[in-house]
């Protein structure tokens, strides 16, 4: 049963606790395998009430409060405890004991937070960070836990209006200037309805999520959607998945889960790191909704995952490519459940580089582009020429603009940035407030196809190159143990060249690496990149494991990788910046 009458998250939990309070809502696998905590919807309501009474006595109503918890159920209780108390929760990553924690510092300053909540273990890390960092001086840390929950009066609950801010979701942008998206109760309730319509979940559904709670997909899809619909879900630390992707699939198999997902890289990791013998232990036949988003979805990834796990009962039709972003709360479009496999178009590469989608003929160089489906109900999508702000017809590549009830109010305390990204405009005779996503894509038969990020596009001799395409070529190299790759443009001497950073699996930085060791790999990569894209790399560097900057969900941060390369902050194993034999090929052509 869905609490359709609730127009805010407070009423949603209260209604769920009354209607099916004894239903098991959340389980937690502490190490990704063993059950260490569980909580019913009534338990969550009581814990939130108890914490709200404590918080109201300490913190002024309307204040922004940092939620810095290690993975676990305490975060969920704290999130709703803040809402019950009329506070605005701000999910953040725990401080690292051996790093500078620039992002945490920047977020605390940006949202003017004077208070932070965590459990006992997280509280110690927070307290140490406060002591070590003058910029966090004055931040008050309150330790919370589930054991302290007791019956408390509901009369003190602050019932929010739909237009009030439910939480601040900080984007995975620059650590020096993070942007807090103001998500209202109306925004999130609308988006939860969209997700429900796209996935068709009901009370019999069962979820599994390893995504961090401070990530928009982890919070809204992994935690709030089960509450909205009323089904049970199992959570695990994202580190448990990253260390051993098999744990995710084992949980899905053991619990007979129906809905789960993650970014494209998660499916790649399962294909690469789950062995043949382990396949025999898995039963994925119950997995009905395998959503995939948060970065360009690769056709090869979907095909490889479906082929790899078909013997485990996984159905290709379960794969659901989606498109969304924090500024639109989460979901914008989703692929249809009424198809046997994700929709994929074969685009002519040359035309795509010129900003047009043309179906590839048999003899054409082609690019497979995955459909992220049609807009969710109430959502309008237009492809716009960013220079002229004119809507483009189907088949033309441009910036994706979105309007609808889930589009947020903007960035906290940043009117200039808000006005730049959220614009009042008339497109195709529709006057609306449009979110300029910064993503590039095109519409074909009403379906959205994402091709890259506008700010990451590399302009080379008039061609528009998407770094994801170059990275994909490198990652498919046979004989080179590539864990990840980052491509970006680098302007030198008045022209832009292409740089590729390659993170190798299992390699360790050496104080005096032998060029001869890496040179054959470098030559092979340069040759393949030229063959596929007709570009000669300006530089190519091999870096140590974990060196490429990523977001909390594992998404590559190319601007950080570029900055780290320029500022010599990378553990470089070997660097090749002299013209290779592909340069001679380029000049000969």
C-alpha positions as semicolon CSV with decimal commas, in nm:
position;residue;x (nm);y (nm);z (nm)
1;X;0,000;0,000;0,000
2;X;0,129;0,346;-0,091
3;X;0,072;0,646;0,139
4;X;-0,073;0,856;-0,143
5;X;-0,214;1,121;0,093
6;X;0,127;1,217;0,229
7;X;0,269;1,534;0,075
8;X;0,589;1,536;0,282
9;X;0,836;1,285;0,424
10;X;0,720;1,335;0,783
11;X;0,363;1,237;0,703
12;X;0,495;0,951;0,487
13;X;0,680;0,783;0,774
14;X;0,399;0,852;1,024
15;X;0,147;0,699;0,784
16;X;0,368;0,400;0,709
17;X;0,427;0,335;1,081
18;X;0,050;0,340;1,146
19;X;-0,048;0,125;0,847
20;X;0,219;-0,144;0,862
21;X;0,451;-0,052;1,147
22;X;0,549;-0,409;1,228
23;X;0,666;-0,469;0,873
24;X;1,040;-0,518;0,852
25;X;1,167;-0,209;0,677
26;X;1,548;-0,214;0,678
27;X;1,816;-0,478;0,733
28;X;2,188;-0,407;0,742
29;X;2,470;-0,641;0,646
30;X;2,762;-0,502;0,844
31;X;3,033;-0,670;0,638
32;X;2,822;-0,711;0,326
33;X;2,736;-1,069;0,418
34;X;2,608;-1,107;0,776
35;X;2,295;-0,945;0,920
36;X;2,394;-0,710;1,202
37;X;2,089;-0,483;1,246
38;X;1,723;-0,467;1,153
39;X;1,446;-0,209;1,191
40;X;1,070;-0,203;1,130
41;X;0,890;0,108;1,008
42;X;0,749;0,150;1,361
43;X;1,102;0,123;1,504
44;X;1,211;0,400;1,269
45;X;0,919;0,620;1,371
46;X;0,995;0,574;1,743
47;X;1,367;0,638;1,693
48;X;1,293;0,954;1,495
49;X;1,049;1,081;1,760
50;X;1,299;1,017;2,040
51;X;1,583;1,190;1,858
52;X;1,362;1,482;1,753
53;X;1,283;1,560;2,117
54;X;1,656;1,563;2,192
55;X;1,743;1,780;1,893
56;X;1,467;2,037;1,949
57;X;1,615;2,113;2,290
58;X;1,960;2,179;2,139
59;X;1,923;2,314;1,785
60;X;1,715;2,599;1,646
61;X;1,431;2,503;1,414
62;X;1,525;2,543;1,049
63;X;1,898;2,490;1,102
64;X;2,107;2,285;0,861
65;X;2,259;1,981;1,033
66;X;2,539;1,764;0,892
67;X;2,471;1,388;0,899
68;X;2,811;1,216;0,892
69;X;2,748;0,848;0,962
70;X;2,930;0,531;0,874
71;X;2,708;0,286;0,683
72;X;2,425;0,159;0,902
73;X;2,069;0,219;1,014
74;X;2,154;0,505;1,251
75;X;2,169;0,740;0,953
76;X;1,805;0,671;0,862
77;X;1,686;0,742;1,217
78;X;1,890;1,064;1,227
79;X;1,757;1,175;0,887
80;X;1,397;1,144;1,000
81;X;1,478;1,271;1,349
82;X;1,594;1,595;1,188
83;X;1,277;1,615;0,976
84;X;1,055;1,555;1,281
85;X;1,240;1,831;1,466
86;X;1,205;2,083;1,182
87;X;1,574;2,068;1,092
88;X;1,731;2,030;0,748
89;X;1,952;1,719;0,720
90;X;2,268;1,751;0,509
91;X;2,411;1,403;0,431
92;X;2,791;1,407;0,407
93;X;3,077;1,159;0,398
94;X;3,258;1,084;0,723
95;X;3,589;1,268;0,768
96;X;3,900;1,070;0,682
97;X;4,151;1,041;0,968
98;X;4,452;1,089;0,736
99;X;4,322;1,340;0,481
100;X;4,249;1,712;0,483
101;X;3,870;1,667;0,441
102;X;3,841;1,972;0,216
103;X;3,497;1,870;0,093
104;X;3,351;1,838;0,444
105;X;3,496;2,174;0,539
106;X;3,356;2,338;0,227
107;X;3,009;2,190;0,278
108;X;2,996;2,293;0,645
109;X;3,090;2,648;0,547
110;X;2,856;2,662;0,249
111;X;2,543;2,555;0,439
112;X;2,650;2,738;0,758
113;X;2,612;2,425;0,968
114;X;2,692;2,456;1,337
115;X;2,585;2,104;1,430
116;X;2,672;1,753;1,312
117;X;2,524;1,415;1,403
118;X;2,688;1,075;1,397
119;X;2,699;0,749;1,589
120;X;2,969;0,668;1,845
121;X;3,233;0,557;1,593
122;X;3,165;0,842;1,353
123;X;3,148;1,090;1,637
124;X;3,507;1,015;1,731
125;X;3,621;1,084;1,374
126;X;3,422;1,406;1,365
127;X;3,558;1,521;1,699
128;X;3,915;1,454;1,583
129;X;3,851;1,647;1,259
130;X;3,713;1,942;1,454
131;X;4,021;1,947;1,676
132;X;4,264;1,923;1,386
133;X;4,096;2,173;1,153
134;X;4,052;2,539;1,255
135;X;3,789;2,581;0,983
136;X;3,559;2,338;1,169
137;X;3,606;2,508;1,505
138;X;3,272;2,552;1,676
139;X;3,103;2,258;1,501
140;X;2,905;2,078;1,772
141;X;2,895;1,700;1,744
142;X;2,596;1,506;1,880
143;X;2,620;1,128;1,906
144;X;2,303;0,932;1,836
145;X;2,211;0,564;1,835
146;X;1,917;0,331;1,791
147;X;1,937;0,183;2,140
148;X;1,829;0,509;2,302
149;X;1,497;0,519;2,116
150;X;1,192;0,535;2,342
151;X;0,831;0,641;2,311
152;X;0,800;1,016;2,279
153;X;0,509;1,251;2,221
154;X;0,417;1,314;1,859
155;X;0,272;1,654;1,950
156;X;0,612;1,817;1,915
157;X;0,660;1,703;1,553
158;X;0,711;1,990;1,309
159;X;0,494;1,911;1,007
160;X;0,656;2,078;0,704
161;X;0,485;2,236;0,408
162;X;0,543;2,073;0,069
163;X;0,742;2,379;-0,042
164;X;0,987;2,368;0,250
165;X;1,335;2,221;0,210
166;X;1,349;1,852;0,302
167;X;1,728;1,814;0,274
168;X;2,036;1,952;0,102
169;X;2,198;1,717;-0,148
170;X;2,552;1,822;-0,228
171;X;2,664;1,744;-0,580
172;X;2,985;1,560;-0,663
173;X;3,154;1,869;-0,802
174;X;3,467;2,054;-0,702
175;X;3,572;2,016;-0,339
176;X;3,648;2,388;-0,323
177;X;3,298;2,496;-0,425
178;X;3,043;2,218;-0,365
179;X;2,684;2,305;-0,446
180;X;2,399;2,214;-0,214
181;X;2,081;2,130;-0,404
182;X;1,770;2,245;-0,216
183;X;1,531;1,949;-0,242
184;X;1,182;2,030;-0,116
185;X;0,929;1,783;0,024
186;X;0,719;1,834;-0,290
187;X;1,025;1,757;-0,506
188;X;1,107;1,432;-0,331
189;X;0,748;1,308;-0,303
190;X;0,701;1,373;-0,675
191;X;1,021;1,189;-0,759
192;X;0,932;0,891;-0,540
193;X;0,604;0,866;-0,732
194;X;0,798;0,875;-1,060
195;X;1,032;0,598;-0,945
196;X;0,738;0,387;-0,834
197;X;0,566;0,433;-1,170
198;X;0,887;0,342;-1,357
199;X;0,968;0,033;-1,152
200;X;0,623;-0,094;-1,060
201;X;0,728;-0,197;-0,710
202;X;0,474;-0,313;-0,451
203;X;0,470;-0,445;-0,094
204;X;0,604;-0,780;-0,212
205;X;0,915;-0,623;-0,364
206;X;1,253;-0,665;-0,198
207;X;1,544;-0,424;-0,235
208;X;1,921;-0,438;-0,191
209;X;2,144;-0,130;-0,192
210;X;2,516;-0,075;-0,139
211;X;2,509;0,289;-0,251
212;X;2,614;0,546;0,014
213;X;2,330;0,717;0,200
214;X;2,489;1,055;0,129
215;X;2,457;0,991;-0,246
216;X;2,128;1,091;-0,413
217;X;2,065;0,746;-0,560
218;X;2,153;0,574;-0,234
219;X;1,922;0,799;-0,030
220;X;1,620;0,829;-0,257
221;X;1,619;0,496;-0,443
222;X;1,787;0,284;-0,176
223;X;1,623;0,421;0,142
224;X;1,320;0,642;0,069
225;X;1,159;0,444;-0,217
226;X;1,113;0,130;0,001
227;X;0,944;0,349;0,264
228;X;0,723;0,513;0,000
229;X;0,599;0,180;-0,133
230;X;0,623;-0,020;0,189
231;X;0,866;-0,299;0,101
232;X;1,171;-0,432;0,284
233;X;1,523;-0,352;0,176
234;X;1,869;-0,465;0,277
235;X;2,160;-0,223;0,296
236;X;2,533;-0,289;0,302
237;X;2,846;-0,069;0,315
238;X;2,958;0,054;-0,026
239;X;3,310;-0,052;0,071
240;X;3,186;-0,411;0,097
241;X;3,078;-0,397;-0,265
242;X;3,392;-0,220;-0,387
243;X;3,613;-0,476;-0,213
244;X;3,414;-0,772;-0,344
245;X;3,133;-0,711;-0,595
246;X;3,019;-1,072;-0,549
247;X;2,867;-0,970;-0,214
248;X;2,606;-0,760;-0,393
249;X;2,500;-1,049;-0,613
250;X;2,507;-1,294;-0,323
251;X;2,268;-1,073;-0,127
252;X;2,037;-1,045;-0,426
253;X;2,045;-1,422;-0,469
254;X;2,002;-1,516;-0,104
255;X;1,724;-1,265;-0,029
256;X;1,537;-1,319;-0,357
257;X;1,558;-0,945;-0,417
258;X;1,358;-0,786;-0,697
259;X;1,502;-0,434;-0,724
260;X;1,859;-0,305;-0,705
261;X;2,114;-0,126;-0,917
262;X;2,391;0,128;-0,943
263;X;2,618;0,311;-1,185
264;X;2,753;0,155;-1,502
265;X;3,086;0,070;-1,337
266;X;2,911;-0,159;-1,086
267;X;2,793;-0,392;-1,362
268;X;3,137;-0,380;-1,522
269;X;3,297;-0,476;-1,190
270;X;3,071;-0,781;-1,157
271;X;3,160;-0,901;-1,507
272;X;3,533;-0,860;-1,445
273;X;3,560;-0,985;-1,087
274;X;3,302;-1,262;-1,040
275;X;3,461;-1,596;-1,127
276;X;3,322;-1,894;-1,313
277;X;3,290;-2,109;-1,001
278;X;3,105;-1,831;-0,819
279;X;2,844;-1,811;-1,094
280;X;2,723;-2,157;-1,000
281;X;2,626;-2,032;-0,651
282;X;2,400;-1,748;-0,770
283;X;2,029;-1,739;-0,848
284;X;1,934;-1,399;-0,992
285;X;1,601;-1,504;-1,140
286;X;1,403;-1,284;-0,897
287;X;1,588;-0,965;-0,996
288;X;1,318;-0,781;-1,190
289;X;1,446;-0,420;-1,188
290;X;1,821;-0,371;-1,238
291;X;1,847;0,005;-1,277
292;X;2,164;0,149;-1,425
293;X;2,248;0,518;-1,425
294;X;2,464;0,796;-1,276
295;X;2,704;0,801;-1,573
296;X;2,679;0,723;-1,946
297;X;2,535;0,372;-1,971
298;X;2,742;0,152;-2,203
299;X;2,575;-0,089;-2,442
300;X;2,873;-0,323;-2,411
301;X;2,840;-0,324;-2,033
302;X;2,474;-0,419;-2,045
303;X;2,535;-0,691;-2,304
304;X;2,831;-0,833;-2,115
305;X;2,644;-0,841;-1,783
306;X;2,337;-1,004;-1,934
307;X;2,548;-1,266;-2,112
308;X;2,765;-1,335;-1,809
309;X;2,480;-1,385;-1,560
310;X;2,220;-1,541;-1,787
311;X;2,314;-1,883;-1,653
312;X;2,225;-1,750;-1,304
313;X;1,870;-1,679;-1,416
314;X;1,922;-1,311;-1,486
315;X;1,695;-1,172;-1,757
316;X;1,820;-0,914;-2,007
317;X;1,479;-0,744;-1,986
318;X;1,548;-0,661;-1,620
319;X;1,814;-0,407;-1,718
320;X;1,668;-0,057;-1,686
321;X;1,892;0,227;-1,806
322;X;1,785;0,553;-1,641
323;X;1,885;0,918;-1,646
324;X;1,878;1,155;-1,352
325;X;2,070;1,406;-1,145
326;X;2,056;1,566;-0,802
327;X;1,925;1,898;-0,939
328;X;1,613;1,709;-1,053
329;X;1,597;1,529;-0,714
330;X;1,696;1,203;-0,887
331;X;1,500;1,040;-1,171
332;X;1,429;1,221;-1,499
333;X;1,367;0,938;-1,745
334;X;1,357;0,560;-1,732
335;X;1,350;0,283;-1,987
336;X;1,024;0,096;-2,031
337;X;0,962;-0,232;-1,848
338;X;0,763;-0,354;-2,149
339;X;1,066;-0,438;-2,364
340;X;1,272;-0,753;-2,386
341;X;1,606;-0,570;-2,373
342;X;1,738;-0,214;-2,332
343;X;1,686;-0,002;-2,645
344;X;2,015;0,075;-2,821
345;X;2,071;0,277;-3,138
346;X;2,372;0,246;-3,367
347;X;2,488;0,598;-3,448
348;X;2,719;0,701;-3,731
349;X;3,033;0,816;-3,549
350;X;3,124;1,098;-3,789
351;X;2,775;1,248;-3,776
352;X;2,763;1,225;-3,397
353;X;3,088;1,418;-3,371
354;X;2,921;1,689;-3,580
355;X;2,621;1,703;-3,347
356;X;2,377;1,486;-3,540
357;X;2,233;1,140;-3,484
358;X;2,228;0,938;-3,805
359;X;2,158;0,566;-3,801
360;X;2,475;0,384;-3,903
361;X;2,483;0,192;-4,226
362;X;2,660;-0,141;-4,255
363;X;2,988;0,017;-4,372
364;X;2,990;0,310;-4,126
365;X;3,207;0,356;-3,817
366;X;2,945;0,334;-3,547
367;X;2,878;0,418;-3,183
368;X;2,623;0,227;-2,976
369;X;2,415;0,470;-2,769
370;X;2,180;0,340;-2,499
371;X;1,832;0,483;-2,457
372;X;1,746;0,611;-2,111
373;X;1,378;0,592;-2,195
374;X;1,105;0,849;-2,207
375;X;1,051;1,134;-1,961
376;X;0,875;1,041;-1,638
377;X;0,511;1,158;-1,602
378;X;0,496;1,536;-1,568
379;X;0,852;1,583;-1,693
380;X;0,943;1,774;-2,009
381;X;1,279;1,721;-2,183
382;X;1,418;1,941;-2,457
383;X;1,750;1,927;-2,640
384;X;1,881;2,282;-2,661
385;X;2,151;2,466;-2,849
386;X;2,328;2,613;-2,547
387;X;2,460;2,911;-2,746
388;X;2,124;3,024;-2,884
389;X;1,896;2,864;-2,619
390;X;1,676;2,734;-2,899
391;X;1,521;2,387;-2,884
392;X;1,664;2,146;-3,139
393;X;1,466;1,888;-3,337
394;X;1,490;1,513;-3,283
395;X;1,821;1,370;-3,391
396;X;2,027;1,679;-3,305
397;X;2,279;1,668;-3,019
398;X;2,262;1,947;-2,764
399;X;2,232;2,021;-2,395
400;X;1,956;1,837;-2,208
401;X;1,707;2,075;-2,042
402;X;1,447;1,944;-1,799
403;X;1,136;2,088;-1,636
404;X;0,886;1,929;-1,401
405;X;0,775;1,895;-1,039
406;X;1,098;1,727;-0,926
407;X;1,327;2,007;-1,048
408;X;1,474;2,153;-0,730
409;X;1,466;2,511;-0,606
410;X;1,833;2,569;-0,685
411;X;2,158;2,582;-0,491
412;X;2,170;2,683;-0,127
413;X;2,297;3,037;-0,076
414;X;2,416;3,064;-0,438
415;X;2,180;3,286;-0,640
416;X;2,430;3,342;-0,922
417;X;2,490;2,970;-0,976
418;X;2,118;2,902;-0,943
419;X;2,024;3,156;-1,210
420;X;2,288;3,011;-1,442
421;X;2,160;2,653;-1,416
422;X;1,786;2,705;-1,350
423;X;1,633;2,935;-1,613
424;X;1,289;3,068;-1,697
425;X;1,249;3,018;-2,070
426;X;1,001;2,932;-2,342
427;X;1,085;2,624;-2,548
428;X;0,846;2,485;-2,806
429;X;0,576;2,717;-2,672
430;X;0,623;2,580;-2,319
431;X;0,703;2,853;-2,068
432;X;0,867;2,690;-1,767
433;X;1,155;2,687;-1,525
434;X;1,417;2,473;-1,698
435;X;1,711;2,288;-1,547
436;X;2,013;2,318;-1,777
437;X;2,176;1,987;-1,694
438;X;2,516;2,031;-1,860
439;X;2,466;1,685;-2,013
440;X;2,469;1,632;-2,388
441;X;2,226;1,406;-2,565
442;X;1,962;1,368;-2,833
443;X;1,604;1,248;-2,866
444;X;1,511;0,969;-3,104
445;X;1,148;0,858;-3,123
446;X;1,084;1,044;-2,802
447;X;1,353;0,859;-2,609
448;X;1,651;1,026;-2,443
449;X;2,007;0,924;-2,531
450;X;2,298;1,070;-2,335
451;X;2,629;1,121;-2,516
452;X;2,844;1,304;-2,259
453;X;2,900;1,617;-2,051
454;X;2,913;1,954;-2,225
455;X;3,191;2,085;-2,001
456;X;3,401;1,774;-2,062
457;X;3,373;1,776;-2,440
458;X;3,716;1,797;-2,605
459;X;3,730;2,027;-2,907
460;X;4,002;1,908;-3,142
461;X;4,036;2,071;-3,484
462;X;3,662;2,144;-3,488
463;X;3,561;1,795;-3,376
464;X;3,367;1,736;-3,055
465;X;3,508;1,433;-2,877
466;X;3,349;1,279;-2,570
467;X;3,610;1,157;-2,319
468;X;3,394;0,857;-2,232
469;X;3,440;0,720;-2,584
470;X;3,819;0,743;-2,563
471;X;3,819;0,589;-2,216
472;X;3,602;0,307;-2,337
473;X;3,851;0,228;-2,615
474;X;4,134;0,212;-2,361
475;X;3,939;-0,004;-2,116
476;X;3,866;-0,261;-2,388
477;X;4,234;-0,308;-2,471
478;X;4,337;-0,672;-2,464
479;X;4,657;-0,756;-2,282
480;X;4,665;-0,432;-2,080
481;X;4,534;-0,465;-1,719
482;X;4,334;-0,141;-1,721
483;X;4,128;-0,078;-1,408
484;X;4,010;0,269;-1,514
485;X;4,096;0,547;-1,757
486;X;4,044;0,924;-1,761
487;X;4,062;1,132;-2,078
488;X;4,057;1,511;-2,094
489;X;4,173;1,802;-2,303
490;X;4,481;2,002;-2,216
491;X;4,553;2,333;-2,386
492;X;4,915;2,400;-2,469
493;X;5,070;2,644;-2,716
494;X;4,730;2,769;-2,826
495;X;4,584;2,431;-2,918
496;X;4,419;2,150;-2,729
497;X;4,561;1,802;-2,702
498;X;4,417;1,487;-2,550
499;X;4,564;1,331;-2,238
500;X;4,478;0,984;-2,110
501;X;4,552;0,864;-1,757
502;X;4,543;0,488;-1,705
503;X;4,496;0,324;-1,367
504;X;4,635;-0,028;-1,373
505;X;4,506;-0,324;-1,177
506;X;4,742;-0,444;-0,908
507;X;5,032;-0,212;-1,003
508;X;5,230;-0,029;-0,738
509;X;5,418;0,298;-0,786
510;X;5,792;0,261;-0,826
511;X;6,054;0,520;-0,739
512;X;6,232;0,452;-1,068
513;X;5,994;0,282;-1,313
514;X;6,141;0,132;-1,624
515;X;6,012;0,297;-1,940
516;X;6,079;-0,027;-2,126
517;X;5,824;-0,201;-1,904
518;X;5,540;0,031;-2,001
519;X;5,636;0,134;-2,354
520;X;5,473;-0,158;-2,541
521;X;5,144;-0,091;-2,361
522;X;5,167;0,280;-2,434
523;X;5,231;0,218;-2,804
524;X;4,942;-0,028;-2,825
525;X;4,704;0,216;-2,657
526;X;4,812;0,509;-2,872
527;X;4,768;0,301;-3,186
528;X;4,422;0,178;-3,087
529;X;4,303;0,528;-2,988
530;X;4,420;0,660;-3,322
531;X;4,256;0,373;-3,509
532;X;3,922;0,422;-3,334
533;X;3,911;0,802;-3,306
534;X;4,176;0,937;-3,547
535;X;4,352;1,139;-3,277
536;X;4,713;1,129;-3,162
537;X;4,740;1,152;-2,785
538;X;4,942;1,445;-2,654
539;X;5,027;1,252;-2,339
540;X;4,963;0,915;-2,182
541;X;5,043;0,825;-1,820
542;X;5,011;0,512;-1,611
543;X;4,913;0,573;-1,247
544;X;4,888;0,364;-0,934
545;X;4,570;0,188;-0,813
546;X;4,305;0,419;-0,673
547;X;4,484;0,730;-0,802
548;X;4,207;0,857;-1,030
549;X;3,964;1,083;-0,843
550;X;3,613;0,946;-0,805
551;X;3,288;1,053;-0,644
552;X;3,135;0,873;-0,347
553;X;2,949;0,643;-0,586
554;X;3,262;0,561;-0,787
555;X;3,195;0,797;-1,077
556;X;3,510;0,934;-1,241
557;X;3,586;1,302;-1,169
558;X;3,770;1,409;-1,483
559;X;3,819;1,770;-1,379
560;X;3,995;1,649;-1,063
561;X;4,203;1,400;-1,261
562;X;4,306;1,680;-1,495
563;X;4,393;1,911;-1,207
564;X;4,589;1,637;-1,030
565;X;4,785;1,571;-1,348
566;X;4,865;1,939;-1,405
567;X;4,972;1,988;-1,042
568;X;5,180;1,667;-1,032
569;X;4,972;1,515;-0,753
570;X;4,946;1,168;-0,905
571;X;5,153;0,855;-0,827
572;X;5,276;0,822;-1,186
573;X;5,433;0,492;-1,284
574;X;5,536;0,610;-1,631
575;X;5,451;0,903;-1,855
576;X;5,480;0,924;-2,233
577;X;5,441;1,273;-2,372
578;X;5,658;1,249;-2,682
579;X;5,499;1,183;-3,022
580;X;5,461;0,813;-3,085
581;X;5,419;0,623;-3,405
582;X;5,050;0,725;-3,410
583;X;5,170;1,082;-3,457
584;X;5,342;0,973;-3,776
585;X;5,022;0,803;-3,883
586;X;4,826;1,121;-3,811
587;X;5,068;1,334;-4,011
588;X;5,067;1,087;-4,297
589;X;4,690;1,106;-4,316
